[in-house]
């Protein structure tokens, strides 16, 4: 099972924390900081996309899953927390609009968010962001799941080819026709990062060890690529993220998996737990970051002191709230929905 791959769990944790750090920028700006904030930290999203491709392949290749069964499993994992956070932010926008820096209540926008439909944000014009702004990544994930559920009807040997043809065609259409509005969301090159994960997983199942040194070089090369993309950010900002962040993300994921296979990856309970909690961390982090900025802004501290304290204070708060949400909300809620669905299916079988 893919969840037994410690490397993926550790990378989930790393990816979530990278995304947290890239989102320091807005709260820090409200505290008066306008210095350098490397956008390359956003590559945590690309790592998530590659991991998703890996997991979808490893979790389905040996199973006789119908498209409906597959989508139900993914929905039980993703939808409850997403809906909860979306509705929570919507409630805040209605009850305490002053507390929301980017967003106001818009019925059509809320409905589209709940249905995973890319929709222009009412305040962030030109961006297809849902109510929970980082949730654009969840919209991308859901589109990938929908496509992958269809290719499950094909023979295993044809599935990656089918996904490659579908995503390749969509990206080509985007490059040639430049669709606007919601359609543009489904032609973005970063969709190829899910394909990277599928290819990595298929190769991982058939290949043996590649050795510690080549595996480590893959990881180091990916990290160096991301660092260079941060250092030369102004020069590469017009290059698509699939090149600046997606390819190195794939290198890091691939190298980490083979490091684990070679026995060179030590067990870390903390990183494993953070990997498990990464979805809750991701889903709650923008709320916590904003709250931390609001708290610090009201303390009798100089702007410089507020800015220096913000990063460690916010990171500690995000991790604490995310882990607590995982233990108290996400885990029980997911188990409850799975039990409910299982009970309903058993009753249908009896009937």
N, C-alpha and C positions, 0 to 999 in steps of 0.2 A: 504493500500500500504506500502511496506517496507520502502519507503523513509520517511514515517511519523513516523517511529521509531527513535526518537532522539538518543537513545542509540547507534544505528548503525552508525549514522552520527558522533557522538562524537568519537566512536572507529575508524572510518575511519581516522579522524584527528590525533588521537593518533598513529595509525599504521603508517601513512605517516611520522610523525615526528620521530618515532623510527627508521625507515629506513634511514631517513636523518642522524641521529646521528651515525648509524653504518657505514655510508659511509664517516664520517669525517676522517677515518683512513688513506686512501691513500693521500689526500692533506696534512694532518698533518705530515705524514712520509716524504713528500717532503720538509716540513718546518723543518725537523730535529727531530720530536717527534717520539719516538719509545717505548713509555710507554704502559700501559694497555689500550686496547680498547675492552670493552665487546662485544663479538659477539652475545650475547643473545638479543641485541637490534634488531637484524635481525628478531626476533619473530614478528615484525610488519607485515612481509609478511604472517606469519601463521595466524595472526588475519584477514588479508585481505582474505585469502583463506576460513576461516570459515564463515566470513561475506558473501562471495560470495555464499556459499551453502545456507545460510539462505535466502538471497535475491532471489535466483533463485526459491526456493520453494514457498515463499510467493507471488512472482509476477506471478506465473503460476498456482498455485493449483486451483484457482477458474475461470480460463480462458480456453477457447477452442482454444489454440494456436497450429498452425501447426509447425513442425520443421523449415520450411522455415521462417515463421513469427518470431519465437523466435530468430533464428540466425540473421535475419535482424536487429531486435531491439538491439541485443547485439553488432553487428558490427557497427551500427550507434553510439553507445555509446563509443566503445573502439577504433575502427580502425583509424578514422581520426587523432586523436592526436598522436597515435602511429606511423602512417606513417609519419606525419609531423616531429616528433622528429628524427625518423630514417633517413629521407632524410636530415635533417639539420646536423646531426652528420656526415653523409656521405659527405656532401658538405664541412664541416670543414676538414675532413680527406684528401680530395683532394686538397683544396685550401690552408689550413694552417696545414699541417701534424705535425708541431712542437708543435701545441697546443693540440694534442691528446696524452695522456700519454700511454694509452692502446688501440692500434688499428691502423691499416692502411687499406687502401682501398683494398678490395678483392671482386671481382664481384660476385662470388658464395655465399660468406658470406652475402653480402648485399641482394641478391635475396632471399636467405633462410630466412633472417630476415623479409623481407617484406611479405613473405608468411607464417610466423609463424611456420617455420620448424626448430626444434632444430639442430644446426650446430656448429661444433667446432670453437671456436674463433681463428682467425689467430695468435694472439699474446698470449692469455691466453690458452695455450695448455692444453688439457684434460678437458676443460670446455665448455659446450654447451651453450654459451652465444651469443645473437644476437648483432648487432651493438650497440644498446642501452643496455648495459650490464644487468641492472636490468630487462630488458624486458623478461628474462627467465620466470619470473612470469606471464607475459602476455601470453606466449606460453602455460603455464600450464592452465591458465584460458580458453584459446581458446579450448584446448583439452577437458576440463570439459564441456564447452558449447556445443561442438559437441556431446559428449556422452549424455548429458542431453537432447539435441534436439531429439535424437533418442528415449529415454525412454518416451518422451511426447506422443508417439504413444500408450503407454500402459495405462491401467487403473491406476488411482491415487494410489490405494493401492499397486500396484506392482512396482512403480517407484523407491522408495528408495531401495527395494530389488534388483532391476536390477542394479542400480548404485553400490550397495555393492558387488554384484557378479562380476561385471566388474572390479572395482578397486581392489577388493580382489584377483581376479585371476591374474591381472597384477602385483600386488605387490608380489604375490607368485612366479610368473615366474621370476621376478627380483631377488628374494632371492635365487632361486634354480639354474637358468641358467646363471645369471649374464651377460645379454646381453651388448654389447658394442656399442659405437657410438650413433646415434640418437635414436635407439630403447630403449636404457637404460633410456632415459628421461621419457618414458611412463610407467615405472615400478617402479618409485620412491615412497616410502611410504608416502611422504607428500601429494600425491593425496587423501589419506584418510581424509585429513582435510576438503575437500569439502563435503565429506560424513558426517563428524561431523556436519557441518552447516545444511545439509538437515535434519538430525535427530533432531537437536535442534529446527528447524523451525516447523517440523511436531508436535513435542511435545508441542511447544508453542501455536499452534492453537487448540489443544485439551485439554490442561491442564488449570487450573485456576491459581490463585495466589499461590505462594509458600511462601509468606511472605518476609518482608524486611530482617530479620536476615539470613535466608538461602541464599537469593540472594546475600547479602553482603559477606557472608562467601565464596560463590563460587568465587566472584571477588577477594577477599583478598587471597584465596587459590591459585588462578591462578597467581596473582602477586607475591606471596611468592615463588611459584614454579619457576617462571622466574628469580627472584632474586637469588635464590639458584643455579640455573643452571649457572648464571653468576659468582657467587662467586666460585663455584667448576668447572669452565669451563675446566681446563686441565683434570680433572678426568672424565668428562662426554662427552668429545669431540668425542668419538667413538660411543656414543649412538645416534641413529637416531633422527633427529629433530622433528619427529612426536611425540616422547615421551617427549623430553626436552622442546619443544616449542609448539607443536601442541595441546597437551592435555590441558596445561594451557591456551592457546589461546581460546580453546573451552569453558573452564570454565569461562573465563572473558566475552566472548560474551554472553553466556547463562545467567550468573548472572546479567549482565547489562540489558538485555532485561526484566528480571523479576523484577529488581529494578524499571525500568520505569513503568511496569504494576502496581506495588505496589504504584506508585505515589511518589517514593523517589528520582527521578532524576529531578533536576532543569533544567529549560530551560536556555540555553546559546546561544545567537545569534552568538557570536564569534566562539564557537565550532561547531555550526551548519553550519556556513559559511565555516569554515576550512574543515569540512567534505565534503561539496559540492565541494570544491576546491582541495580535496585530490588527485584526479587523475592528475590534472595539476601539483601539487606540486611534486608528485611522478615522473612524466615524465620529469620534468625540473631540478630536484634537483642535479643530478650528474654534469650537465653542469655548474650550478651556483656554486657548491662547488669547482669545478676545477678553475673557474674564480676567486673566492674569494682567493684561495690559490695563484694563479698567481699574483693577485694584491698585496697581503701582502708580497710576496717574493721580490717585487720590491720596497718596502718602506724601508727607512733607519732606520730599527728597529732591535733590537737584535733577535736572533732566539727564545729566551724565550718569549719575548714580542709578537712576531708574533704568537706563539703557544697559548698564553693566549687570544689574541684578536680574533683568528680565530673562535672559537666555537660560541660566541654570534653574531659576525659579519656575519658568514656564515648562521646561522639559520635565522637571520633577513632578509638576502638577499634572501634565499630560499623561505621563506614564502611570502615575498613581490612579488617576480617574479612569484611564483606559483599562487598567488591570482590574480595578474594582467593578467597572461596568461589565467586563468579561465574566467575572465570577458571579456577580449578583444578577445581571440582566441577560447577557447574551447566552451563556451556557444553559441556565434554566429555561429560557424562552425557546431556544433551539430544541432542547430535549422535549419540552412540552409539545411543540408543534409536531415533532417527529413521532412522538407517542400517539398523538391525536390522529395523525395520518395513518399510522400503523394499525390503530384500533379500527378505523373506518375501513381500511382495506381488508382486515380479517372478517369484519361483519359482512362485507360484500361477498367474500369467498364463501362464508357460511350460508348466506342467502342464495 
